[in-house]
Amino acid sequence: MAGPDKNSIAFVATEVIPESPPPARETGIVKWGRENLFSSIPNGILTLVSLWLIYVILSSTLPWILNGVWTTSSLAECREVLAGKTGACFSVLTERWNQLLYGFKYPTDAYWRPNLAFVLMLVAIAPVLFFDLPRKMLVFTALYPFVAFWLIWGGTIMAPVVALLGFVIAGAFFQKFGRSNFALGFFGGAVIALIVWSIGGALIPEGASENAVLSAVPSRDLGGFMLNMMLGLTCVSLSIPLGIALALGRQSNMPLIKGICVVFIEFVRGVPLITLLFVASVMLSYFFPPESTVDLFLRVVIMITMFSAAYIAEVIRGGLAALPKGQYEAADSLGLDYAQAMRLIILPQALKISIPGIVNVAVGLFKDTTLVSVISMFDLVGMIRGPILASTEWNGVYWELLGFAALLFFVVCYSISQYSQWLERKLHKGH
């Protein structure tokens, strides 16, 4: 019998075949462009159209920006320097930057006070935004609103001290009664705080601000982007806890508390914000005692806070409704009371679900602060529409000023959006 043919024996590899480089179309920018820009014929057409639109926009705006003038003192001088060329007159920004940021009445020698308050704000919100920082920093966070109030407004130190005392007494009331009913403890504490502030304001001597360490600045002298930041930060900080209280009050078993919360939420959501601002400017003072003079800034804060709190309450109520009933039953089975169940089990999950909606309301609220210009408060947009464009030197400059305002608002709103996305990833535990 003949032996096996050598050619019929299968080949057995004795070593690993060396790796070959991937094809050029499967790596690098070529792969990215093929998958993201030209994955199909319609996507390729849209990519080409988008590139053409970008080219058209940049070809018309880049020369205008790059040829901009920064050193003149009026629009007429800008046009003389440009001599018919296309270019922006950025000199209005270098000439009126202080009015755009601080308003035209805030004392120039006191600019360090809002600047210091802004730096301290970054330190105060850090432990709230980032959980890895020491919890002891929250003490400064709690004291910051009163420190910032004194820095920006000046005057006697007794005003923020009385306000702090009112919050301390309200917090003690909430600790006493909030365990059984969150809404009752919250609203009761708020009423007590208002009473303490009214009594404290009546006891402060009228001439106390004259001998103060920091000179007093009336709120009507606040303006510029500083006013937008103050309104946005204050109203968002106040509307979130108020919105939580309203959402829980709407689910309360007490008919009176539930009815008040429902009427409040539905009424405020059905009224435009600009109407509430006119109410704050004209009518809100009639709801206070005749001898009291409630500051316009405080009245605007009250109205904007009420407006945003109603929307946040509905966002949080949606988060509470999204939780399965088993979570409430689990809290009851562990023997937790109402406050413990809300603080440890229910609200952490509901707030996590509600993050996108809360951020959406916060961003919209910050942009809506520009509406205060209609009631003669010179915020950033009010400064542009009023004193700057009304002056003979800069009458006719629009794109430079409005573009600067848009850039400031974009930076703040984009930062809020990016933080919310980071927070969602941080809180995502895979279940």
ZAMARGU-4260 file (C-alpha; in steps of 0.2 Angstrom, whole numbers, plus 5000, padded with zeros to 4 digits):
<rodrens>
0) 5000/5000/5000 | 5007/5017/4995 | 5011/5030/5008 | 5002/5046/5010 | 5005/5060/4997
5) 5016/5074/5005 | 5005/5087/4996 | 4989/5081/5004 | 4995/5084/5022 | 4987/5099/5030
10) 4998/5114/5035 | 4999/5117/5053 | 5006/5134/5059 | 5020/5134/5071 | 5020/5153/5075
15) 5009/5167/5077 | 5006/5177/5061 | 5012/5195/5063 | 4998/5208/5065 | 4994/5219/5050
20) 4990/5237/5051 | 4971/5241/5048 | 4965/5248/5032 | 4967/5267/5030 | 4948/5269/5029
25) 4946/5260/5046 | 4957/5271/5057 | 4960/5289/5061 | 4951/5304/5054 | 4946/5295/5038
30) 4936/5283/5049 | 4928/5296/5060 | 4923/5306/5044 | 4916/5291/5036 | 4906/5286/5051
35) 4900/5303/5057 | 4900/5315/5041 | 4897/5303/5026 | 4889/5288/5033 | 4876/5289/5019
40) 4871/5299/5004 | 4859/5310/5014 | 4871/5313/5028 | 4885/5317/5015 | 4873/5330/5007
45) 4869/5338/5024 | 4888/5339/5028 | 4892/5348/5012 | 4878/5360/5015 | 4883/5363/5033
50) 4901/5366/5027 | 4895/5379/5014 | 4884/5388/5027 | 4899/5389/5039 | 4910/5396/5026
55) 4897/5409/5021 | 4895/5414/5039 | 4914/5415/5043 | 4918/5424/5027 | 4907/5438/5032
60) 4910/5439/5051 | 4929/5435/5052 | 4934/5451/5043 | 4922/5461/5053 | 4930/5454/5069
65) 4948/5454/5064 | 4947/5472/5058 | 4939/5478/5074 | 4944/5494/5082 | 4948/5495/5101
70) 4955/5512/5105 | 4944/5525/5100 | 4932/5536/5111 | 4917/5537/5099 | 4908/5529/5085
75) 4913/5543/5073 | 4932/5540/5077 | 4929/5522/5074 | 4922/5525/5056 | 4937/5537/5053
80) 4949/5524/5058 | 4941/5511/5047 | 4940/5523/5032 | 4926/5513/5024 | 4933/5496/5028
85) 4922/5482/5036 | 4926/5481/5054 | 4918/5481/5072 | 4919/5495/5084 | 4924/5486/5100
90) 4930/5502/5107 | 4913/5504/5115 | 4917/5488/5126 | 4934/5496/5132 | 4926/5513/5135
95) 4910/5507/5144 | 4916/5490/5151 | 4913/5496/5169 | 4895/5501/5165 | 4891/5485/5157
100) 4897/5475/5172 | 4893/5486/5187 | 4880/5499/5180 | 4883/5518/5178 | 4879/5523/5197
105) 4889/5510/5207 | 4904/5519/5215 | 4920/5516/5205 | 4930/5515/5221 | 4919/5501/5227
110) 4921/5489/5212 | 4932/5478/5224 | 4917/5474/5234 | 4907/5465/5220 | 4923/5457/5214
115) 4927/5450/5231 | 4909/5444/5233 | 4910/5435/5216 | 4926/5426/5221 | 4919/5421/5238
120) 4903/5415/5229 | 4915/5402/5219 | 4921/5396/5236 | 4904/5395/5244 | 4896/5385/5230
125) 4910/5373/5228 | 4905/5361/5242 | 4887/5361/5235 | 4892/5357/5218 | 4906/5345/5221
130) 4903/5331/5235 | 4921/5327/5237 | 4925/5343/5246 | 4925/5344/5265 | 4908/5346/5273
135) 4914/5359/5285 | 4915/5371/5270 | 4896/5371/5271 | 4897/5383/5286 | 4904/5396/5275
140) 4891/5392/5262 | 4877/5396/5274 | 4885/5412/5279 | 4890/5418/5262 | 4873/5426/5257
145) 4874/5438/5272 | 4892/5442/5269 | 4889/5445/5251 | 4874/5456/5255 | 4885/5467/5266
150) 4899/5468/5254 | 4888/5473/5239 | 4875/5485/5248 | 4886/5490/5262 | 4879/5500/5277
155) 4877/5493/5294 | 4882/5475/5298 | 4866/5474/5309 | 4855/5471/5294 | 4863/5454/5288
160) 4864/5449/5307 | 4846/5451/5309 | 4842/5441/5293 | 4854/5427/5299 | 4845/5427/5316
165) 4828/5425/5307 | 4835/5410/5297 | 4842/5402/5313 | 4825/5403/5322 | 4816/5397/5306
170) 4828/5382/5305 | 4825/5378/5323 | 4806/5378/5320 | 4808/5367/5305 | 4819/5355/5315
175) 4805/5354/5328 | 4790/5352/5316 | 4797/5347/5299 | 4800/5329/5304 | 4781/5326/5304
180) 4776/5337/5290 | 4789/5345/5278 | 4778/5358/5270 | 4771/5364/5287 | 4788/5365/5294
185) 4795/5375/5279 | 4781/5387/5277 | 4779/5390/5296 | 4798/5393/5297 | 4796/5406/5283
190) 4783/5415/5292 | 4793/5416/5308 | 4808/5422/5298 | 4798/5436/5290 | 4792/5441/5308
195) 4809/5442/5315 | 4815/5452/5300 | 4801/5464/5302 | 4804/5467/5320 | 4823/5468/5318
200) 4821/5481/5304 | 4811/5491/5315 | 4823/5491/5329 | 4838/5496/5318 | 4842/5514/5320
205) 4839/5525/5305 | 4856/5533/5305 | 4865/5516/5308 | 4871/5516/5290 | 4880/5533/5291
210) 4894/5527/5303 | 4896/5509/5295 | 4912/5502/5289 | 4906/5500/5271 | 4897/5515/5263
215) 4879/5511/5259 | 4874/5508/5241 | 4856/5510/5236 | 4849/5495/5226 | 4844/5507/5212
220) 4862/5510/5209 | 4865/5492/5206 | 4866/5488/5187 | 4875/5479/5173 | 4879/5461/5172
225) 4882/5461/5191 | 4863/5463/5193 | 4859/5449/5182 | 4871/5438/5192 | 4864/5443/5208
230) 4846/5440/5203 | 4850/5424/5194 | 4860/5416/5209 | 4848/5423/5222 | 4832/5417/5214
235) 4838/5400/5209 | 4845/5397/5226 | 4828/5402/5234 | 4817/5394/5221 | 4824/5376/5223
240) 4820/5373/5241 | 4803/5383/5239 | 4799/5372/5224 | 4803/5356/5234 | 4791/5362/5248
245) 4778/5366/5235 | 4779/5349/5227 | 4778/5340/5243 | 4764/5351/5249 | 4754/5347/5234
250) 4755/5329/5239 | 4751/5332/5257 | 4737/5324/5266 | 4732/5340/5274 | 4718/5348/5263
255) 4723/5366/5267 | 4741/5364/5263 | 4737/5355/5247 | 4724/5367/5242 | 4736/5382/5245
260) 4750/5374/5235 | 4739/5369/5220 | 4731/5386/5219 | 4748/5395/5220 | 4757/5384/5207
265) 4743/5384/5194 | 4740/5403/5196 | 4759/5408/5195 | 4761/5396/5180 | 4747/5404/5171
270) 4754/5422/5172 | 4768/5429/5162 | 4784/5434/5171 | 4783/5451/5164 | 4766/5454/5172
275) 4773/5448/5189 | 4788/5461/5187 | 4776/5475/5184 | 4766/5469/5200 | 4783/5469/5209
280) 4786/5487/5203 | 4769/5495/5206 | 4758/5485/5217 | 4768/5474/5228 | 4772/5488/5240
285) 4753/5489/5244 | 4753/5472/5252 | 4766/5478/5266 | 4763/5490/5280 | 4761/5508/5275
290) 4776/5514/5284 | 4787/5501/5277 | 4798/5504/5261 | 4801/5488/5253 | 4816/5489/5241
295) 4813/5486/5223 | 4827/5473/5221 | 4819/5463/5235 | 4802/5464/5227 | 4809/5458/5210
300) 4818/5444/5219 | 4801/5439/5228 | 4792/5438/5211 | 4805/5429/5201 | 4807/5417/5215
305) 4789/5413/5216 | 4788/5411/5197 | 4802/5399/5195 | 4797/5389/5211 | 4781/5385/5203
310) 4789/5377/5188 | 4802/5368/5198 | 4788/5361/5209 | 4780/5353/5194 | 4797/5346/5188
315) 4800/5339/5205 | 4782/5332/5206 | 4786/5323/5190 | 4801/5315/5198 | 4791/5310/5213
320) 4778/5302/5202 | 4791/5293/5192 | 4797/5283/5208 | 4789/5266/5210 | 4777/5264/5225
325) 4789/5251/5232 | 4801/5265/5237 | 4788/5272/5249 | 4784/5255/5255 | 4802/5251/5258
330) 4804/5267/5269 | 4789/5263/5279 | 4795/5245/5282 | 4811/5252/5289 | 4802/5262/5302
335) 4807/5279/5295 | 4796/5294/5298 | 4791/5306/5285 | 4806/5318/5286 | 4818/5303/5286
340) 4810/5294/5271 | 4810/5310/5261 | 4828/5315/5265 | 4836/5297/5264 | 4826/5288/5251
345) 4813/5298/5241 | 4820/5315/5237 | 4838/5309/5232 | 4830/5298/5219 | 4817/5311/5213
350) 4830/5325/5212 | 4841/5314/5202 | 4827/5311/5189 | 4823/5330/5190 | 4840/5336/5186
355) 4837/5340/5167 | 4821/5349/5171 | 4828/5359/5185 | 4843/5365/5175 | 4831/5369/5161
360) 4821/5381/5173 | 4837/5388/5180 | 4844/5392/5163 | 4828/5400/5157 | 4827/5410/5174
365) 4844/5417/5172 | 4840/5423/5154 | 4824/5430/5160 | 4833/5442/5172 | 4835/5453/5157
370) 4816/5457/5158 | 4819/5468/5173 | 4825/5482/5161 | 4806/5485/5157 | 4804/5491/5175
375) 4818/5503/5174 | 4832/5492/5182 | 4848/5494/5172 | 4854/5477/5170 | 4866/5472/5156
380) 4852/5474/5142 | 4845/5489/5151 | 4862/5497/5151 | 4864/5494/5132 | 4846/5500/5128
385) 4847/5515/5139 | 4862/5525/5144 | 4875/5518/5132 | 4864/5519/5116 | 4856/5535/5121
390) 4873/5543/5122 | 4879/5553/5107 | 4896/5545/5106 | 4889/5527/5104 | 4872/5529/5096
395) 4871/5517/5082 | 4882/5503/5090 | 4872/5487/5091 | 4880/5471/5086 | 4896/5474/5097
400) 4886/5477/5113 | 4873/5463/5110 | 4886/5451/5105 | 4896/5454/5121 | 4880/5452/5131
405) 4876/5436/5121 | 4894/5429/5125 | 4892/5433/5144 | 4875/5424/5145 | 4881/5409/5134
410) 4897/5406/5145 | 4886/5406/5161 | 4872/5395/5153 | 4884/5383/5145 | 4893/5381/5161
415) 4877/5376/5170 | 4873/5364/5156 | 4890/5355/5157 | 4889/5354/5176 | 4872/5346/5175
420) 4878/5333/5163 | 4893/5329/5174 | 4882/5328/5189 | 4870/5315/5180 | 4886/5305/5176
425) 4892/5306/5194 | 4875/5300/5201 | 4873/5287/5188 | 4875/5270/5197 | 4870/5258/5184
430) 4853/5254/5191
</rodrens>
